[in-house]
């Protein structure tokens, strides 16, 4: 869970100031040609924000078997395609097939652990950066270690935010880690100038509580 600053990359929030928004590396947004989202739920403000920066220039694919469409998106919006499918270890690779310069986003309520090692290294090479939520780290310590080690081969952790809906922590290697974490990871080929961040997290004006009636979760070891 070491967080890195990457030379030349500023942090920018996309999506609403609450649950559904994520922090991204602003300087890499212009490289994105495809955004692939696993898990839609009730909110696509992140993708709508990205599309607003580059109107109709990025192709979006959304996968979620539990909803019937994209909230707030007109059905005739051609660059946003909804697939009413569950992402599984068997089909995850196929969702990225043939796509270059990808932003991958997933929030699939614990099913992320099944993705470990199921997407090929050469496919991950085409992912510029990814944003994701890792659930119930304390109860899934070994699985969390595996998925982070898998992603760590190709990516550097650029941002971490605790989801305060759970509002509890797990002790991992002497660090107080929020039990549900939102992560932003940048492909190592864009992170050649990476240094341990001296920022204090959460960052005011960029990070916001998922549940605004509960205080933000502390990342007490960051920036030290």
MARVOPA-45363 format. One line per 8 residues: their letters; for each residue z, x, y of N, C-alpha, C. Coordinates in pm, whole numbers, plus 50000, padded with zeros to 5 digits. Atoms other than C-alpha are relative to their C-alpha. Layout:
N
a = Z:X:Y:Z:X:Y:Z:X:Y  ...
//
This chain:
224
xxxxxxxx = 50000:50081:49878:50000:50000:50000:50000:50085:50128  50016:49920:49879:49936:50289:50240:49886:49942:50084  50099:50057:49908:49749:50153:50544:49941:50113:50082  50069:49892:49931:49488:50372:50713:49934:49951:50128  50089:50013:49886:49335:50396:51057:49873:50076:49966  50129:49938:50030:48966:50480:51033:49931:50030:50131  50057:49955:49874:48803:50681:51310:49890:49909:50052  50103:50081:49937:48605:50462:51548:50005:49852:49969
xxxxxxxx = 49995:50141:50038:48701:50130:51387:50121:49931:50061  49894:50082:49943:48901:49874:51582:50023:49878:49912  49967:50121:50075:49077:49576:51427:49971:49877:50083  50036:50124:49933:48948:49230:51516:50031:49883:49909  49970:50119:50080:49058:48887:51399:49881:49905:50000  50098:50107:50016:48808:48635:51265:50069:49880:49938  49937:50120:50051:48903:48276:51197:50118:49959:50087  49894:50057:49916:49191:48074:51326:50123:50089:50002
xxxxxxxx = 49876:49925:49986:49525:48214:51440:50107:49938:49909  49912:50055:50101:49703:48120:51120:49936:50016:49864  50053:49991:50135:49627:48064:50755:49848:49978:50002  50146:50010:50000:49254:48123:50696:49932:50107:50084  50053:49890:49921:49206:48400:50953:50031:50134:49936  49980:49865:50054:49170:48766:50858:49962:50103:50105  50030:49888:49911:49157:49101:51036:49891:50085:49936  50116:49927:50051:48831:49297:51001:49976:50125:50084
xxxxxxxx = 50041:49884:49920:48688:49634:51112:49882:49962:50089  50101:50054:49909:48494:49531:51421:49869:50078:49996  50119:49917:49994:48252:49825:51414:49909:49989:49880  50084:50015:50120:48122:49734:51068:49937:49861:49990  50052:50136:50011:48040:49369:51137:49847:49998:50009  50144:49998:49983:47686:49455:51244:49923:50044:49877  50065:49958:50124:47613:49599:50899:49988:49887:49898  49991:50106:50100:47682:49270:50718:49871:49917:49997
xxxxxxxx = 50115:50088:50022:47381:49087:50573:50037:49879:49915  49958:50106:50091:47561:48875:50313:50152:49991:50001  49857:50024:50015:47907:48719:50302:50019:49910:49878  49974:50075:50122:48030:48603:49961:50148:49966:49995  49863:50049:49996:48345:48390:49951:50036:49935:49868  49942:50063:50118:48548:48311:49639:50123:49923:50046  49888:50083:49957:48776:48018:49722:49978:49947:50141  50028:50063:49871:48708:47772:50004:50122:49927:50053
xxxxxxxx = 49887:50080:49956:48999:47530:50019:49965:49916:50121  50024:50090:49886:49036:47335:50346:49948:50071:50125  50027:49927:49877:48925:47609:50586:49893:50107:49981  50100:49892:49998:48615:47822:50654:49985:50053:50143  50005:49953:49862:48705:47922:51010:49961:50147:50008  50038:49858:50002:48663:48290:50915:49849:50015:50001  50146:49990:50011:48300:48244:50814:49930:49939:50121  50058:50061:49880:48226:48012:51108:50009:50097:50118
xxxxxxxx = 49986:49900:49893:48361:48281:51344:49897:50111:49986  50098:49893:50024:48142:48547:51182:49859:49953:50032  50132:50055:49970:47836:48324:51202:49980:49982:50150  50009:50015:49855:47915:48264:51568:49966:50129:50072  50031:49870:49940:47888:48635:51641:49853:50035:49977  50139:49971:50037:47552:48668:51461:49934:49869:49952  50045:50135:50041:47407:48313:51465:49882:50003:49903  50102:50018:50103:47211:48241:51147:49941:50131:49948
xxxxxxxx = 50053:49871:50044:47162:48615:51079:50058:50045:49866  49932:49963:50125:47404:48645:50785:49986:49885:49902  50004:50103:50103:47361:48460:50456:50139:49989:49936  49867:50026:50055:47681:48299:50326:49987:49925:49868  49986:50073:50126:47756:48196:49967:50148:49973:49977  49861:50043:50022:48075:47999:49897:50013:49947:49858  49976:50046:50136:48218:47942:49549:50140:49939:49990  49871:50066:50022:48492:47689:49475:49974:49872:49920
xxxxxxxx = 50019:50118:50086:48513:47432:49194:50091:49886:50041  49894:50098:49974:48806:47247:49351:49973:49915:50124  50034:50079:49882:48637:47112:49668:49855:49954:49989  50134:50061:50010:48319:46918:49738:49904:50048:50108  50089:49952:49895:48177:47104:50037:50073:50091:50095  49947:49906:49902:48239:47317:50343:50051:49924:50122  49944:50075:49887:48476:47167:50601:49948:50052:50134  50045:49964:49867:48328:47164:50949:49862:50062:50008
xxxxxxxx = 50133:49939:50002:47985:47292:50840:49897:49891:49971  50104:50101:50027:47676:47065:50868:49929:50028:49868  50064:49982:50129:47509:47008:50532:49862:50065:50010  50134:49944:49984:47173:47118:50674:50002:50142:50055  49994:49861:49951:47298:47462:50782:49951:50093:49890  50071:49935:50110:47058:47672:50580:50057:50135:49958  49949:49868:50038:47236:48009:50590:50139:49993:49937  49871:50017:50067:47558:47864:50441:49981:49912:49877
xxxxxxxx = 50030:50068:50127:47528:47767:50075:50129:49986:49920  49880:50030:50079:47808:47600:49880:49964:49984:49853  50017:50009:50145:47832:47643:49502:50129:49941:49943  49879:50061:50058:48074:47406:49329:50024:50060:49861  49977:49924:50122:48166:47666:49070:50131:50077:50011  49884:49912:50007:48480:47847:48963:49951:50144:49975  50030:49860:50026:48452:48225:48988:50089:50049:49887  49930:49953:50120:48550:48379:48654:49964:50145:49976
xxxxxxxx = 50040:49864:50035:48547:48728:48505:49857:50009:49948  50134:49999:50059:48222:48629:48335:49889:49985:50105  50109:50023:49906:48027:48520:48645:50017:50072:50134  49975:49936:49870:48181:48727:48928:49890:50099:50036  50105:49902:49974:47924:49005:48896:49872:49931:50046  50123:50071:49966:47638:48755:48913:49998:49944:50140  49997:50056:49865:47756:48610:49243:49956:50103:50104  50035:49891:49907:47683:48949:49404:49866:50063:49967
xxxxxxxx = 50125:49940:50047:47361:49025:49218:49891:49992:50107  50113:49996:49907:47073:49133:49441:50037:49997:50147  49956:50008:49861:47283:49129:49758:50039:50140:50049  49965:49874:49937:47313:49429:49990:50086:49975:50123  49919:50005:49878:47554:49503:50276:50085:49873:50003  49921:50121:50028:47810:49249:50155:50138:50009:50064  49859:50023:49971:48134:49124:50301:50049:49907:49889  49943:50081:50108:48335:48997:50002:50137:49950:50044
xxxxxxxx = 49872:50062:49964:48623:48757:50063:50049:49917:49882  49948:50086:50106:48849:48609:49798:50147:49965:50022  49865:50057:49998:49157:48390:49800:50001:49892:49892  50018:50089:50115:49175:48233:49455:50129:49981:49920  49870:50047:50052:49546:48172:49397:50041:50064:49867  49956:49928:50119:49618:48439:49136:49888:50033:49903  50113:49972:50090:49281:48429:48957:49935:50134:50031  50058:49870:49965:49195:48753:49138:50031:50107:49895
xxxxxxxx = 49965:49897:50098:49374:48947:48865:49899:50009:49886  50102:49999:50105:49105:48846:48617:49873:50073:50039  50122:49932:49954:48841:49018:48831:50006:50151:49978  49985:49855:50013:48981:49368:48769:49898:50057:49902  50102:49929:50079:48699:49592:48641:49883:49912:49957  50108:50090:50044:48465:49290:48601:49879:50006:50092  50113:49977:49910:48247:49380:48900:49966:50148:49992  50042:49862:50025:48045:49696:48842:50019:50088:50123
xxxxxxxx = 49982:49906:49891:48106:50007:49049:49879:50003:50091  50120:49995:49917:47745:50011:49166:49984:49875:50085  50000:50123:49919:47787:49652:49287:50101:50014:50114  49901:49978:49895:48105:49740:49478:49949:50097:50105  50058:49907:49903:47907:50022:49641:49927:49926:50111  50077:50077:49901:47709:49750:49822:50089:49912:50088  49903:50076:49919:48025:49590:49966:50047:50090:50114  49962:49922:49882:48082:49716:50320:50151:49997:50018
xxxxxxxx = 49855:50015:50002:48435:49580:50330:50034:49866:49937  49957:50126:50059:48637:49305:50169:50133:49959:50060  49871:50057:49961:48920:49076:50271:50046:49910:49886  49952:50075:50116:49141:48916:50012:50148:49971:50013  49858:50029:50011:49477:48768:49929:50042:50029:49857  49944:49966:50131:49681:48910:49641:50132:49925:49987  49889:50096:50012:49936:48663:49507:50110:50050:49905  49883:49985:50087:50287:48696:49364:50009:50142:49941
xxxxxxxx = 50002:49859:50036:50295:49073:49363:50119:50037:49912  49880:49966:50077:50651:49090:49232:49993:49955:49856  50009:50054:50135:50588:48868:48931:49885:50061:49920  50119:49944:50064:50258:49044:48859:49985:50149:50033  49999:49861:49953:50355:49402:48937:49895:50086:49930  50096:49917:50074:50147:49560:48661:49857:49960:50030  50135:50047:49968:49842:49341:48730:49962:50038:50143  50028:49963:49861:49874:49407:49103:49965:50148:50010
xxxxxxxx = 50030:49856:50000:49883:49780:49039:49860:50027:49948  50133:49980:50058:49570:49753:48826:49889:49960:50096  50108:50043:49910:49366:49553:49077:49992:50090:50122  50002:49912:49885:49470:49779:49364:49944:50138:49963  50057:49873:50046:49387:50091:49161:49849:49988:49983  50144:50024:50018:49049:49941:49072:49929:49998:50135  50061:50005:49868:48969:49858:49434:50014:50132:50075  49975:49874:49931:49117:50186:49553:49901:50110:49966
xxxxxxxx = 50103:49900:50033:48843:50381:49376:49888:49998:50102  50115:50017:49911:48589:50246:49624:50039:49970:50144  49962:50051:49869:48792:50123:49921:50131:50062:50050  49878:49955:49931:49059:50228:50172:50065:49879:50065  49927:50113:49940:49329:49984:50286:50007:50019:50152  50012:49993:49854:49264:49916:50656:50101:49909:50069  49907:50094:49937:49497:49622:50721:50077:49926:49891  49914:50077:50091:49785:49440:50553:50082:49903:50082
xxxxxxxx = 49920:50103:49934:49954:49116:50652:50069:49918:49892  49926:50081:50095:50224:48923:50470:49983:49852:50027  50010:50145:49989:50168:48554:50403:50141:49942:49994  49861:50044:49991:50493:48397:50519:50023:49861:49941  49978:50126:50071:50435:48071:50331:50098:50016:49885  49904:49973:50107:50627:48232:50045:50130:50054:50057  49885:49948:49926:50860:48422:50281:50099:50075:49911  49912:49912:50077:50994:48656:50014:49928:50131:49971
xxxxxxxx = 50048:49864:50016:50954:49021:49927:50026:50049:49858  49974:49928:50125:50933:49249:49626:50019:50147:50035  49979:49858:49981:51065:49602:49609:49906:50076:49908  50097:49923:50078:50780:49828:49500:50001:50143:50052  49991:49858:49963:50833:50205:49503:50082:50020:50126  49911:49984:49886:51111:50164:49755:49953:49933:50127  50052:50069:49884:50901:49954:49990:50017:49849:49983  49979:50145:49998:50970:49593:50086:49863:49936:50025
xxxxxxxx = 50136:50050:49993:50632:49431:50012:50002:49847:49997  50010:50146:50009:50557:49066:50095:49940:49958:49866  50041:50039:50135:50507:48877:49770:49857:49948:49995  50141:50036:49988:50170:48743:49890:49946:50078:50120  50051:49913:49894:49961:48989:50092:49852:49975:50025  50140:50006:49958:49637:48961:50286:49956:50143:50030  50045:49861:49989:49440:49284:50266:49858:50006:50055  50135:49965:49958:49136:49430:50440:49973:50141:49951
xxxxxxxx = 50033:49870:50059:48971:49717:50252:49858:50039:50038  50128:49949:49952:48685:49932:50382:49942:50097:49898  50068:49909:50093:48430:50106:50161:50019:50145:50046  49968:49861:49968:48513:50475:50144:49885:50073:50070  50111:49931:49933:48163:50572:50258:50001:49977:50151  49985:50024:49857:48255:50424:50599:50138:50044:50050  49861:49964:49968:48606:50574:50596:50023:50149:49982  49986:49855:50019:48545:50948:50600:50105:50059:50092
xxxxxxxx = 49896:49955:49907:48781:50984:50897:50118:49903:49993  49887:50092:50022:49084:50799:50757:50131:50077:50002  49866:49942:49993:49444:50881:50841:50103:49889:49987  49892:50099:50011:49769:50705:50757:50029:49941:50138  49985:50068:49872:49815:50445:51029:50139:50022:50060  49875:49992:49926:50079:50493:51293:50031:49866:50069  49977:50134:49945:50051:50125:51391:50125:49938:49938  49895:50086:50054:50343:49890:51352:49936:49866:49964
xxxxxxxx = 50056:50127:50048:50251:49581:51148:50113:49900:49980  50123:50059:49948:50213:49292:51211:49972:50043:50144  50044:49958:49867:50011:49368:51527:49992:49877:50090  50004:50115:49910:50078:49126:51816:49859:49976:50055  50130:50037:49947:49768:48939:51929:49887:50008:49900  50099:49991:50107:49581:49020:51607:50051:49929:49875  49937:50068:50113:49821:48906:51336:50076:49877:50048  49929:50124:49970:49960:48554:51333:50061:49947:49871
xxxxxxxx = 49939:50054:50122:50197:48381:51089:49912:49893:49936  50074:50104:50072:50029:48171:50821:50065:49865:50023  49923:50121:49968:50302:47913:50873:50070:50026:50133  49951:49964:49867:50380:47905:51246:50143:49957:50027  49860:50041:49983:50724:47751:51197:50096:50097:49930  49919:49899:50069:50845:48055:50998:49971:50135:50065  50025:49869:49939:50893:48406:51145:49903:50084:49916  50088:49906:50067:50636:48674:51061:50079:50085:49901
xxxxxxxx = 49938:49912:50098:50707:48894:50760:49990:50145:50048  49994:49862:49955:50809:49252:50831:49924:50091:49904  50056:49889:50077:50604:49549:50717:50076:50122:50049  49905:49909:49935:50900:49774:50791:49967:50147:49977  50030:49861:50032:50759:50091:50632:49872:50048:50066  50128:49960:49938:50424:50089:50817:50024:50067:50133  49991:49929:49874:50371:50324:51110:50109:50103:50006  49889:49900:50003:50643:50563:50994:49962:50116:49912
//
